[in-house]
Amino acid sequence: MSPAKQKTIERPVEVTGTGLFSGQTCRLRFAPAGADSGVTFIRTDLPAPARISADISNVGKRARRTSLINGTVQVETVEHVLSAVSGMGIDNVDIEVSAAEIPSFDGSAEPFVEALKQAGVRELDADQRVLVIDEPMTVSNDDSTLAALPGPEDYLDIVYDLDYSEAPSIGRQVVAFRLDSDDFATKIAPARTFSLQAEAVEMQARGVGAHLTPKDVLVVGPDGPIDNAFRFPDECARHKICDLVGDLALLGRHLRGRIVAHKTGHENNHALVRKLVKSLAERQRAATVTGEPVMDIRKVMRLLPHRYPFLMVDRIIELD
């Protein structure tokens, strides 16, 4: 079977909304991008537009969200838009933003998915970049665990185990989802960010999200959502998968295998992506060392002076 091709969008499309944490209005515009360019955020509100790649090396330390930083420039709360891009199978796209924080809308990825549907999808003449998980790796923090395991080589199976035993109105929820096979747009994208009532009160007391009401976001009290309703009985676990898909997009490749998550969040998600990046680099180094050299000993002797330290060089495995 021939490798799948990379994809971008057919035409530009834009949406406008306010940031979850800042309350600042932001216009976001998706634009087509070329093969192997990946996902790039562009701050258009600055005197000189700044570009920040959606790469794990650019992730800043933030609480309860994923943010990208390039020097003094940042783009906040990118996980839902990255989840939409990844969930819709898009490899390359420029995302222009007119403010420092991505619009939150209803706290789900659905508004971004709907915009990308309007933009259309176009195949590019380049193979998808894929990473198949070939060995188990785990990250953990307190009682949360996130594991990447060998599994399918055509899909990424995700199992999320959410345990909110301290909040019976949420309780324990287990959801399984197959990325690139199951319908992300209907099963995961509509699931919203949620917070417990006590958390929402504490955040607003600090001025965070002061512009929002429980009708705007999913706030869960002892008896369930306040002035709102769940979209799925297990909406909270589904949203955790939405966040996870967005964070895994920071790998810059389609991941194949199995992910098993228990009570994990952005911190563990980022740590796992860093482990995957390290594993990929080690594989590439090993392949370079064992592969056919660019120059063998005979070519080296003809090219380099035959004296120390050049006598120590018996082959050249890569030229940059």
N, C-alpha and C positions, 0 to 999 in steps of 0.2 A: 504494500500500500504506500503510495507516494505521500510525502510529508504535507501537512496542511499549510496553507499560505498565510502570511501575515495580512492583517486587515487594518484599514483606517476608515474614516467616515467619508461619505460622498460629497457633502456640502456643509458649510458652516451653519451653526444654530446657536442661539443664546437664550439664557434664562436670567431672571433677576430676583433676588431675595435678600434676606438679612442673615447675618451670622448668628449662630447659637450663643456664643459667649460674648461677642462684642456688641451685637445689635446693629452693626453697621451695614448699610446697603451695599450690595456687591452685584455687578453685572458679570456674568460668566459666559464666555463664548467658546464653544468647541470649534476647532478648525482642523482640516485634514493635515496629515504629516506623512513624510516619506518613510520608506522601509528602513528598519533598524534605528529609527530616531527615538522610539519609545514614547513615553508620556512625559510631557513637559508643561509646567505651569509658567505663565508669563504675567508678571505684574505690570499692567499697562497704565496704572495710575501714577507711576513714578516718572521723574524727569527723563530718565533713561530706562526704558523697559528692561526688567531683570528676569532672567530665565532660571528656573530651578527644576532639575530633573526629578522625577518620581523614583528616587533611588534610596535604598536603605542608608547609604552613607550620608544623606542629607537630612535624616530625621533628627529633630530636636527633642529635648526632654520636656515633655508637657504632661499634665495630669488629664486623664479621661479623654484624650484625643490623640490624633496623629498630625504632626505639623512638620513642614519642610523648611529648612533654613539654608540660605546661601549668603554668607557674610552677615551683613546687617539686615538682609531682606528675608522675610518669611511669608509662608502661606499656611494658614491655620485650618485645622479640622478638614483634612483632605480625604479621610477614610471612606466617606459615602460616595463621593464622586469617583474615586479610584475603584470602589467596589462595582459601581455601575459600568465603568469602562471595561473592567476585567470580566464581569458577569456577562456582558454583551459580546465578549470575544474580540475586543478591539486592542490591537498591539501598539499602534502609533497614533497619537493625537496631540495637538497643542491645545492647552486650556488657558485662555486669556481671562484674567480676573482684574476687576477695577478696585479691589480693596484687599486687605490683608487676610480676611477670613472668607471661606467658601460659604455660600448661602446654605442655611439649614432646612428651609421649607418646613415640612412636617417631621423632620428628624429621620427620614428614610432615604433610600437611594432611588425611590420610584420617580421623582421629578426628573432626575438626570437620565434615567432609563428612557422615559418618554421623549425627552429631547433628543437622545441618540437614535431613537427609532425614527424621528422626523429627519434626522441628518442622513440616514441610510448608511449602509456598510459597503465598502469596496475592497476587493482583494488586491494585494500587491504582488509583484513578481519577486517574492523572497519567501523562503521557508520560515515557519514559526520557530522561535527559539524555545526549546523545551528542556526541562530538567526532570529526569526520572529519579525518584527517591530510591536509592539502592541499599541503604543501611539505616537502621533506626537511629533517631536522635531525639532527645527530650530536653525541654527546659521546664523549670518549675519555680514557683515563688509562693512561700507559705503553703496553703492547701490547694493551689491551682497548678495544673499540669497541662502541657501542650506537647504532643508527640507527632513526629513525622515518621511514617512507616512505609516500607515497600508495599506495593499493592498494584492496582491497575496501571497499565502503561499508556492507556488512551484517555484516562480521566483522572480527576482528583476527587476521591471520596472524602467527605468531611462529616464527622460525627461530633456534635457538641452536646455536652452534658452540663446543663445549668442547674445549680443547686442554691435556691433562695429559701432554705428551710426556715430562716428567721422571718420571712415574709410570706405567710401562708397564701396570700392572694396571688403570689407568683409560684411559690413552691419549687418543685423539681420538674424540669422539662428536658427531654432528650430529642434531638432532631438530627436526622441524617439527610445529607444533600450531596448530589453528584454534580460537580461543576463541569460545564461544557457538555452536559447531557440533560439534566433536569432543567426545567424552565425557571431560570433566575428571575425573570421579569415578574412572574406571578407568585413564586414560592418564597423568595427572599427579599427582593427589592421593596415591597410594601411594608416590611417590618420596621418599626420605628425605635429610635433611641428611647430608653425609658429611665426613670429614676424613681426612687422611693420618695414618699412625701417629705420625710424628714430631710433627705438630701436636697430636694428642690428648695425647701424653705431656707436651709443653711446657705445654699449657693446664691439665692436671691438676696439674702442678708448681706452678702459680700459684693452685691452689685452685678453678679453674673447671671445673665438671662433675665434681667429685671423687666425686659420688654415683653416677656412671654407669660401666657396663662396656661392652666391645665388643658384648655381646649386646643391650644397650639401645639403642645407636646404631650407625651405620654407620662403622666405622673400617677404612680400607683400608691394608693392608700391601703389601710387594713382591709377594706371591703372591695378592693379592685380599683380600676382607673377612676380618676376624679374628673367629672364633667367630660368623660370620654368613654371609649369602649375598645376592647381588644379587637384587632383585625383577624387574628388567629388565636386559638386557645394557647398555643405555644409561641406567641409573637416575640417574647423576650429572648428565647433561645435562637429563634430565626434571626433576630437582629444581631446577636453575637456572631452568627455566621456571616452576616453582611459585613460587619466590622473586620472579621478575620479575612474574608476575601479581599477587602480593600488593602489591608496591611500586607498580605501575601503578594499583592501586585507590585510591591516595592522590590521584589526579586528581579523584576524585568524579564521574566520568562514564564511560560506555562508550566505549572508544576503538575507532576503525575505521581500518583501513589495514594496514600491515605493519611489524613490528618485526624487525630483524636484529641479533643479539647475538653478539659474539665475546669470550669470556673475561671477560665483564662481571660485576659484583657490585652490592651494594647502593648503593655510592657513585655509580656511573654511573647506576643506575636512578633514584635520587633526582634527580640532575642533569637527566636527561631529562624527568622529570615537571615540574620547575620550568620548563624550556624550553616545555613544552606549555602550562602555565598562563600563561606570559607571552604565548605566541602567541594563546591564547584571549582574553586581556584586550585585546590589540591589535585583534583582529577585532571584539570587542564595541564598542570605542571607535570604530572606523571605521564600523561600522553605525549607531551613534548619531549621528555627525556627518553622515553622508550621508542619514539617514532624515528622515522628516517631523518638523518642529520642533513642540514643544508649543505655542509661541507664535511667530507671525511678527511682522514689524516693526510692523504695525498694532495688534496686541494689546499689544505691548510699549509703544508710544507712549501707549496709553490707560491703561496700568497704572503706568508709571514716570514720575517727574518728567522733563520735557523739558529737561534741562540736563546738563552734564558732571558725573560720568563716565557717566551713564545714556545719553547720546547715543551712546556707543560700543557699546551693546548693540543688535544688529539682529535677534536671534532667541534663543529659549531652547529648547535641545534636550532637556533633561531636568529634571524636578522630583523632589526626594527628600523 
